[in-house]
């Protein structure tokens, strides 16, 4: 008679316990990496799609320097419908609280405000209206929403010459990550080596940090992802 070898119940339980411990240790890391990958993919896709829409719209509506921005937020819907709607895949779009919200087919969304100049993009469209106006900065620090601007002809009326630097950052371009005037040089560029600490203290600038890093979340990214 041949002897049959098998694992004892204790050995099986110990093995399962080890597997459980390893899984518990690695799962949060894998989840975090997946979350980062999703954010990077969504941001790059939004940036690409929006600026492709701008280019297509230019063919029909002329150079962006001739586009007519609304005089008040009530005109944002008409502005969006004329210059963007035709060139984007939209699930739904509607006015909300004096602004305008666009829902995309992938579940993300963007809130258009400030006379069509400021764009708050959220990976989950539900997050657009989750925060009150008093908590808007929290949107940009929790890794759910990201701020962009569209100022193709903006010069600004502020006498501070630094505001002309912002104009250079956006001038004759499409939709770009938001930039603070104080942190740009005369050409509108952000110097990541000298301004990085200042950028980290301004949640609205986090989108620019990601763009400067090739649309990859920096290892020392200050916000939550």
C-alpha positions as CSV (number, residue, x, y, z in Angstrom):
1,X,0.0,0.0,0.0
2,X,1.2,3.5,-0.9
3,X,1.1,6.3,1.6
4,X,-0.8,9.4,0.4
5,X,0.6,12.8,1.5
6,X,-1.7,15.8,2.1
7,X,-1.7,19.1,3.8
8,X,-3.0,19.2,7.3
9,X,-5.8,21.6,8.2
10,X,-3.3,23.7,10.2
11,X,-1.0,24.0,7.2
12,X,-3.9,25.1,5.0
13,X,-5.1,27.7,7.5
14,X,-1.6,29.1,8.0
15,X,-1.1,29.4,4.2
16,X,-4.5,31.1,3.8
17,X,-3.5,33.4,6.6
18,X,-0.3,34.4,4.9
19,X,-2.1,35.0,1.6
20,X,-4.6,37.2,3.4
21,X,-1.8,39.3,5.1
22,X,0.0,39.8,1.8
23,X,-3.2,40.7,0.0
24,X,-4.1,43.2,2.8
25,X,-0.7,44.8,2.4
26,X,-0.6,45.0,-1.4
27,X,-4.3,45.8,-2.1
28,X,-4.1,49.5,-0.9
29,X,-1.0,50.0,-3.1
30,X,-2.7,48.5,-6.1
31,X,-5.8,50.5,-5.5
32,X,-3.8,53.8,-5.2
33,X,-1.9,53.1,-8.4
34,X,-5.2,52.4,-10.2
35,X,-6.7,55.6,-8.9
36,X,-3.7,57.6,-10.1
37,X,-3.9,55.9,-13.5
38,X,-7.6,56.8,-13.8
39,X,-7.0,60.5,-12.9
40,X,-4.1,60.8,-15.4
41,X,-6.2,59.1,-18.2
42,X,-9.2,61.3,-17.6
43,X,-7.3,64.5,-17.3
44,X,-5.3,63.9,-20.5
45,X,-8.4,62.9,-22.4
46,X,-10.3,65.9,-21.3
47,X,-7.5,68.3,-22.2
48,X,-7.1,66.6,-25.6
49,X,-10.8,66.4,-26.4
50,X,-11.5,70.0,-25.4
51,X,-8.6,71.4,-27.4
52,X,-9.5,69.3,-30.4
53,X,-13.0,70.8,-30.1
54,X,-11.5,74.3,-30.1
55,X,-9.5,73.5,-33.3
56,X,-12.6,72.1,-35.0
57,X,-14.7,75.1,-33.9
58,X,-12.1,77.5,-35.3
59,X,-12.6,76.0,-38.7
60,X,-16.3,77.0,-38.5
61,X,-16.3,80.0,-36.3
62,X,-13.0,81.7,-37.0
63,X,-10.0,82.3,-34.8
64,X,-10.6,82.3,-31.1
65,X,-9.6,86.0,-30.9
66,X,-12.9,86.8,-32.6
67,X,-15.1,84.6,-30.4
68,X,-17.7,86.5,-28.5
69,X,-17.7,85.7,-24.8
70,X,-21.0,86.4,-22.9
71,X,-21.5,89.6,-20.9
72,X,-23.0,87.7,-18.0
73,X,-23.3,84.0,-17.0
74,X,-26.8,83.8,-18.4
75,X,-25.2,83.8,-21.8
76,X,-22.8,80.9,-21.1
77,X,-25.3,78.3,-22.5
78,X,-25.5,80.2,-25.9
79,X,-21.7,80.6,-25.9
80,X,-21.2,76.9,-25.3
81,X,-23.8,75.8,-27.8
82,X,-22.2,77.9,-30.5
83,X,-18.5,77.2,-30.0
84,X,-18.3,73.7,-28.4
85,X,-21.5,71.6,-28.4
86,X,-21.2,70.4,-31.9
87,X,-17.6,69.1,-31.4
88,X,-18.0,67.1,-28.2
89,X,-19.7,63.9,-27.2
90,X,-22.1,65.1,-24.5
91,X,-24.6,63.2,-22.5
92,X,-26.4,66.2,-21.1
93,X,-25.9,69.9,-20.5
94,X,-27.9,72.3,-18.4
95,X,-27.7,75.6,-16.4
96,X,-27.1,75.3,-12.7
97,X,-26.9,78.0,-10.1
98,X,-25.9,80.7,-12.5
99,X,-23.4,78.5,-14.3
100,X,-23.5,75.8,-16.9
101,X,-22.8,72.0,-16.4
102,X,-21.8,69.6,-19.1
103,X,-22.0,65.9,-18.5
104,X,-19.9,63.6,-20.6
105,X,-20.6,60.0,-21.6
106,X,-17.8,58.6,-19.4
107,X,-19.4,60.0,-16.3
108,X,-17.2,63.0,-15.9
109,X,-18.4,66.6,-16.2
110,X,-17.3,70.2,-16.3
111,X,-18.8,73.4,-14.8
112,X,-18.4,76.4,-17.0
113,X,-18.4,79.7,-15.3
114,X,-16.8,83.2,-15.2
115,X,-18.3,84.3,-18.6
116,X,-17.1,81.1,-20.2
117,X,-13.5,81.5,-19.1
118,X,-13.2,79.1,-16.1
119,X,-13.7,75.4,-16.4
120,X,-14.0,73.1,-13.3
121,X,-13.5,69.5,-14.5
122,X,-14.6,66.6,-12.2
123,X,-13.9,62.9,-12.8
124,X,-17.3,62.2,-11.4
125,X,-19.9,64.7,-12.6
126,X,-21.8,64.4,-9.3
127,X,-18.9,66.1,-7.5
128,X,-19.5,69.3,-9.5
129,X,-22.5,70.2,-7.3
130,X,-21.3,68.4,-4.2
131,X,-19.6,71.4,-2.7
132,X,-21.0,74.8,-1.8
133,X,-19.4,77.9,-3.2
134,X,-17.5,78.3,0.1
135,X,-15.8,75.0,-0.4
136,X,-14.7,75.4,-4.0
137,X,-11.0,75.1,-3.1
138,X,-11.6,71.7,-1.6
139,X,-12.6,70.5,-5.0
140,X,-9.1,71.0,-6.3
141,X,-7.3,69.5,-3.3
142,X,-9.1,66.2,-2.9
143,X,-8.2,64.8,-6.4
144,X,-11.7,64.8,-7.7
145,X,-11.9,68.1,-9.6
146,X,-9.3,70.1,-11.6
147,X,-9.3,73.7,-12.7
148,X,-8.7,74.9,-16.3
149,X,-9.0,78.3,-18.0
150,X,-9.9,79.6,-21.4
151,X,-8.6,83.1,-22.0
152,X,-7.4,83.2,-25.7
153,X,-7.5,87.0,-25.9
154,X,-7.5,88.0,-22.2
155,X,-5.4,90.9,-21.3
156,X,-6.9,91.9,-18.0
157,X,-7.6,95.3,-16.6
158,X,-5.5,94.9,-13.5
159,X,-2.6,97.4,-13.6
160,X,-0.2,94.9,-12.1
161,X,2.1,93.8,-15.0
162,X,2.1,90.3,-13.7
163,X,-1.4,89.8,-15.0
164,X,-0.1,90.3,-18.5
165,X,2.0,87.2,-17.9
166,X,-1.2,85.2,-17.4
167,X,-2.4,86.5,-20.8
168,X,0.7,85.1,-22.4
169,X,0.1,81.7,-20.7
170,X,-3.4,81.5,-22.4
171,X,-3.0,83.8,-25.4
172,X,-3.9,82.2,-28.7
173,X,-4.3,78.8,-27.0
174,X,-7.2,76.6,-26.1
175,X,-8.2,75.4,-22.7
176,X,-5.2,75.3,-20.3
177,X,-4.7,74.4,-16.7
178,X,-5.3,77.3,-14.4
179,X,-2.3,79.5,-13.6
180,X,-1.8,82.2,-11.0
181,X,-0.4,85.5,-12.2
182,X,2.2,85.6,-9.4
183,X,3.8,82.4,-10.6
184,X,4.4,83.0,-14.2
185,X,7.3,84.7,-16.0
186,X,6.9,87.3,-18.8
187,X,6.2,84.6,-21.4
188,X,3.5,83.1,-19.3
189,X,5.5,80.0,-18.3
190,X,5.6,78.5,-14.9
191,X,9.1,77.8,-13.6
192,X,8.7,74.6,-11.8
193,X,12.1,74.8,-10.1
194,X,11.6,78.1,-8.5
195,X,7.9,78.1,-8.1
196,X,7.2,74.5,-7.0
197,X,6.7,75.3,-3.3
198,X,4.4,78.2,-4.1
199,X,2.4,76.0,-6.4
200,X,2.0,73.4,-3.7
201,X,0.2,75.9,-1.6
202,X,-2.4,76.8,-4.2
203,X,-4.9,74.0,-4.8
204,X,-6.1,75.6,-8.0
205,X,-2.7,75.2,-9.5
206,X,-2.5,71.4,-9.0
207,X,-3.7,70.7,-12.5
208,X,-0.7,72.7,-13.8
209,X,1.6,70.6,-11.8
210,X,0.4,67.5,-13.4
211,X,0.6,69.0,-16.9
212,X,4.2,70.1,-16.2
213,X,5.0,66.5,-15.3
214,X,3.8,65.2,-18.6
215,X,0.2,64.6,-17.4
216,X,1.6,62.2,-14.8
217,X,0.9,62.6,-11.0
218,X,4.2,63.7,-9.4
219,X,5.6,61.5,-6.7
220,X,5.4,64.5,-4.3
221,X,2.0,65.7,-5.5
222,X,0.5,67.7,-2.6
223,X,-3.1,67.0,-3.2
224,X,-5.1,63.8,-2.5
225,X,-5.6,61.3,-5.3
